[in-house]
Amino acid sequence: MALVLKEVLFIYTLTVSLWIARVAQGWISWVLPSPGRLRCQSSWQ
């Protein structure tokens, strides 16, 4: 029973860490280009 619980906990932790990594990657890719976009817009004017 403990082995099953440990396996479920491992899969849960793995899923959560993958989800956090995906969210962080999406957030970083959204935040990082925005200063470049702002700089491009200001240089166009």
C-alpha positions as CSV (number, residue, x, y, z in Angstrom):
1,M,0.0,0.0,0.0
2,A,2.8,2.4,0.9
3,L,4.5,1.6,-2.4
4,V,1.4,2.5,-4.4
5,L,1.1,5.7,-2.4
6,K,4.8,6.6,-3.0
7,E,4.3,5.9,-6.8
8,V,1.2,8.1,-6.9
9,L,3.0,10.9,-5.0
10,F,6.0,10.6,-7.4
11,I,3.7,10.8,-10.5
12,Y,1.8,13.8,-8.9
13,T,5.1,15.6,-8.2
14,L,6.4,14.9,-11.7
15,T,3.2,16.2,-13.3
16,V,3.1,19.3,-11.1
17,S,6.8,20.1,-11.7
18,L,6.3,19.7,-15.5
19,W,3.2,22.0,-15.3
20,I,5.2,24.6,-13.3
21,A,8.1,24.4,-15.8
22,R,5.6,24.9,-18.7
23,V,3.9,27.9,-17.0
24,A,7.3,29.4,-16.1
25,Q,8.6,29.0,-19.7
26,G,5.4,30.6,-21.1
27,W,5.6,33.4,-18.6
28,I,9.3,34.0,-19.3
29,S,8.8,34.0,-23.1
30,W,5.8,36.4,-22.6
31,V,7.8,38.8,-20.3
32,L,11.2,38.8,-22.0
33,P,10.1,39.9,-25.6
34,S,7.8,42.7,-24.3
35,P,10.7,45.2,-23.6
36,G,12.0,44.5,-27.2
37,R,8.5,45.0,-28.6
38,L,8.2,48.3,-26.7
39,R,11.6,49.4,-27.9
40,C,10.7,48.6,-31.5
41,Q,7.4,50.5,-31.2
42,S,9.2,53.5,-29.7
43,S,11.9,53.4,-32.4
44,W,9.2,53.4,-35.1
45,Q,7.7,56.6,-33.9
